[in-house]
Amino acid sequence: MFALFKSKENLGILFAIAAYLSFSFLDAIQKTLVIYYSVFQILFFKYSFTLFLSFIESRRKNNLKFYITYNWKMQILRSILSIVESGLFVLAFKYLSLADAHSIGASTPIIVVVFSIIFLKEKVTAKIWIAIFIGFLGVLIIMRPGLSIFEFKALIPLSAAFFLGLYQVVTRKVSEQDENETSLLYSGITGIIVMASLCVFFWQPVTLEFIPFFVGVGFFYSMGLYLQIIALSKSSASIIQPFHYTLIFWAIILGYIFYNDVPDLFTVIGGTIIALSGIYVFRNKGN
């Protein structure tokens, strides 16, 4: 058991799994909050904690000039993309089960590869294109075009995955020059400003019973981001990325525990196809 922790890569994988578990708890909480509060209000709290986390990370790394960015335009773009994808995912939890939303959202890693080809000029083989196409078929199986489930609500997590893919590509570009704490700072500041200007029109007083929920949102979001940062510092993104699909696993468990949601056969089959195709893509895209 302890030998598992001796490998830096294995340690990175464990931190990644813990990060995605934290994000899953975050989503379970958001699914309840979005029923009673606006998406803008929820995101305002999330980005407030993000700003706080940037100071913690800069202190840990003793980076007193973490407010300096080498490309502020890219940082603003990255922050806006983060706001859009976060808002769409939270909205998706209002209309879909955790398992359905995450199964469709699991197409993100595949979308990242497509955008990497388009914007970063990465080259891939015909086998990778086939795997990407199979992953897309998995999304169609879950969404079932022509049936009642294929409504606008099913397009919400797919749109979120699209913007999350763009966000990750821009983040990869920004990280070539800026540190993690710098990106966290700009995400926090941009998110707070944008959400404050919007949620003032939709603000609902936070009652005592929901205070733990909002604290939970901030805690699990910050914890997930922090664990992800540690995971990527100990192992490469190509090794960590496939474990993104554990979100589907956690979503099924937490959805059943907290909301009594049981995914149907189409979601299980489609989610499995997306996960397997995504893992294949990330394991072989560099070959």
N, C-alpha and C positions, 0 to 999 in steps of 0.2 A: 504493500500500500504506500509506504513512505518513498519507495523507489520512484513512484509516479511523479512525485514533487521534485525529484532531482533534475529532471529534464526541463529545460527552459520552455521548450515548445509545449510540453504537456501542461505545464503550469499556466501558459497562455491560454490553452484550450479550456482549462478549468475556470479561469477568470471570465472567458467568453461565455461559457455556459451559465455562470452565475449572473453575468450581465443581462443575458436574454431572459433569465428567470425573473430578474428584477423588472425588466421592461414588461414582462407578462403580468406581474402583479400591478404594475402601473396601469396597464390597459384594463384590467379587471375593475380597478377603482374608477377609472375614467368612464367606463360603461355605465356605472351608477350615477356619477356626477353629471354627465351630459343630459340626463333626463330632467334634472332640476336646475341646472345652471348652463349658461351659454358657453360655447366653445372658446370664445374670446376670454372669458373670465378664467377658465381652466388653464389656458395657455399663458395668461398673465402670471399666474402662480408658478408655472413650470419655468418660465424664462427668468423669473426672479431668483429661483434657486440656481439656475444656470449661471447667472451673474455671480452669485455667491460662490459657486464651485470654481469659477475662474480665479478668484482671489485665493482660494484654498490651494489650487494646483500651482499657482505662481509662487505662493509661499513655500510649498513643498520643494519646488525646483529652484527657489531663490532667484527668480526672474523678476526683478523690480521694474523692468521696462517692457512688460508683457503687453502693454497698451499700444506698442509700436507695431504697425503692420506694413508689409512691403507691397500690399495691393489692397487698398481699402475698398475699391470698387468690387473686387471679387468677394471680399468678406461680406459686403452688404448684399450682393447677389446670393451668396451662400445662405445668409441669414434669412432672406425673404423666402427662399426655397424651403428652408427648414420650417418656417411658419406655415406655409401652404401645405406641405406634406403632413405636418403634425395636426393641423386643423382638420384635414380630410380624414385622417385615420381616426381621430376622436369622433368625428361625425359618423363615420362608418359603424362605430360601436353602438351608436344609437339605433341603427336600423338592422344590423346583422349580428349574428352570434360571434363570439370571439374566434371560434374555429373557422367560420366562413371568411371573416375579415382577414385573418392572418393567412389563411390558405391562398387567397387571392393576392394579398400583399407579399406573399413569399416569392412572387415573380420579380421582386426588386433586384436580387443579385443577377438575374438574367438580363434585366433591363440595363443594369450597370455595364455589363459586357457590351451590349449593343451601343450604348452611348460612348463607351471607351473606344470602340471602333470608329465611331463617327467623329468625336471631338479630340480624342487623344491619338488617333491614327494607329491604334493597335491592330495587329494582323491576326486573323484566326483561320483555322482550317475549315474545310467543308463539313467535317464531323461536328465541329462546334456549332455551325449554323443549323445542322440537323437537330442537335440537342436543344438549341434555343427554340426551334420550331415545335419540338415535342413538349417543351415546357409551356409554350403558348397553348398547345392543345389541352394541357392540364388545366389551364385557366378557363378555357371554354367548357370543359367538363363540369367544373364547379358552377360556372355561371349559367350553363344550359341555355344557349340561345334558342328562342322559340317557345320556351316554357315560362311560367309565371314568375320564376325567380329572376329572370333576365329583365330587371327593371333598373331605373336610375340608381337605386341603392347599391346594386352590385357593381356599378361603375365607380362608386366613390373610393373603395380601397384600391381599385385598379389605377385610378387617377393619382391616388396617394403614392402608389408604388412608382408611377411614372416620375413624379416630382422628387421622390426620395432617391431614385436613380440619378437624376440630374444633380441633386444635392451631393451625393457621394462622389460623383465625378468632379464637381467643382471643389469639394473638400480635399480630394486627392491632389488637385492642382495647387490649391492654397497651401497645403501642408508641406509643399516643397520648400517654402520660405518661412512661413509663420508657424509658431509653436501651438500646441493644443490649447494652452491657456489663453492665447491671443484669440483663437477662433471662438472659444467659449465666451470670452468677454464681449466680442462683437455680436455673437448670437444673443446673449443676454440683454445687452443694451438695445439692440434693434427690436427684439421681441417685446421687451417691456414698453418701448415707445409706441410701437404699432398696436399692441394689444390694449394699452391704456387709452389710446385714442378711440378704440372701437368698443371696448367693454363698458365704457362709461354710459353708452346708450342701452346696454343690455344687462347692467349690473343688478344682481339679486343679492340682498343681504345674506351673509353666510351665518346660518344658525349654528348653535352649539353642537348639534348632532352631526353636522357635516364638516366641522373643523378638522377632526381626525382624517377625513377623506382628502382634504386639501393638503394637509401635512404629509399624508401618504403619497400624494402625487409628486410633491417636491422631493421627498426622500427617495422614492424608488426611481424617479427620473434621474436625479443627481447620481444615485448609486449606480444605476445602469451605465450612465455616461462614463463615470469614473472607472468602473470595472472594465469597460470596453477600452479605455485609454491604456490601462495597465496590461490588458490582454494583448493589444497591438504593440506594446513596448517589449513584450517577451516573445512574440511569435509573429510571423508574417501574415499579411492580410489574406493571402491565398489559402493558408491553413485555417485561419480563424473563420473566414466567410462561410464555409459549409455549415458551421454550427448555428448560423442564423436560422436554419430550419427547425431548430429545437423550439422556436417560438410557436410553431404549429402544435407540437407535443404539449407544451405548457398551456396553450390556449384551450386545448381539448379538456385537459384536467381541470383547470381553473373555471372554465365555462360550465363544466358539469357540477363542480363543487358549489360555486356561488350563484349560478343561474339555471342549473338543471338543464343545460343545453347538451344535446347529444348530436354530433355531426352525422349527417346521412351518408350513404354509401358513395354518392357522387363527390362529396367533399373529401372523403378519405382517399378515394382513388385519385382525384385531381391533385390533392395536396401531395400525395406520394410521388406522382409523376413529376410535379414541379420541383420537389426536393431532390429527387434522383437526377433529373436533368441539370439542375443548378449545380449540384455537387460535381457532376461530370464536367461541366463547363469550366468550373474554377480549378479542377484538378488537371485539366488538359489544355487550357487556353495558352499556356506558355510553351507547349510542345510543338 
